[in-house]
Amino acid sequence: MNVSRWEMHTLLAAEAEKAEKPMMSVIHYQLALAESQQLEAIEGTQDELEELLAIKVTACHNMASFWRKQGDKDYELKYLQLASEQIMALIPQCPHRECEAFISSLGCCKSALIDFLKRHPNPRVAQQVAHITTSNQCELIARFRLQ
């Protein structure tokens, strides 16, 4: 995975922002976002996938931060939602929507969400949920254990 173009545009955007050139900054942040969306994992290792996700989310957060500084809350929200969608695509979806542990806004059960958070790249987040047992609320897991 070659991230050099994404890095270049991200750095150019940050430099333009420091030089108070908002038009150049937003252009380079947008190009960095476009580059991040074109990146694909080559080896498919967990480290590579986590790096890919971090790049995509960072690109979205950079755009959101830019628009926050410009005072445009609508665009800020748009890019925060895009970052959220990047993350949500990785959480396993569950077909058992009638399950008590199902979270409709996420499309998954609490167990899948907690398992996902236990693998969070930020160790502080992972540590906060490390002690939570996940299989005690999911009906699908409970049925599997009974059989």
Rosetta blueprint (number, residue, H / E / L):
1 M L
2 N L
3 V L
4 S H
5 R H
6 W H
7 E H
8 M H
9 H H
10 T H
11 L H
12 L H
13 A H
14 A H
15 E H
16 A H
17 E H
18 K H
19 A L
20 E L
21 K L
22 P H
23 M H
24 M H
25 S H
26 V H
27 I H
28 H H
29 Y H
30 Q H
31 L H
32 A H
33 L H
34 A H
35 E H
36 S H
37 Q H
38 Q H
39 L L
40 E L
41 A L
42 I L
43 E L
44 G L
45 T L
46 Q H
47 D H
48 E H
49 L H
50 E H
51 E H
52 L H
53 L H
54 A H
55 I H
56 K H
57 V H
58 T H
59 A H
60 C H
61 H H
62 N H
63 M H
64 A H
65 S H
66 F H
67 W H
68 R H
69 K H
70 Q H
71 G L
72 D L
73 K H
74 D H
75 Y H
76 E H
77 L H
78 K H
79 Y H
80 L H
81 Q H
82 L H
83 A H
84 S H
85 E H
86 Q H
87 I H
88 M H
89 A L
90 L L
91 I L
92 P L
93 Q L
94 C L
95 P L
96 H L
97 R L
98 E L
99 C L
100 E L
101 A L
102 F E
103 I E
104 S L
105 S L
106 L L
107 G L
108 C E
109 C E
110 K H
111 S H
112 A H
113 L H
114 I H
115 D H
116 F H
117 L H
118 K H
119 R L
120 H L
121 P L
122 N L
123 P H
124 R H
125 V H
126 A H
127 Q H
128 Q H
129 V H
130 A L
131 H L
132 I L
133 T L
134 T L
135 S L
136 N L
137 Q L
138 C L
139 E H
140 L H
141 I H
142 A H
143 R H
144 F H
145 R H
146 L H
147 Q L
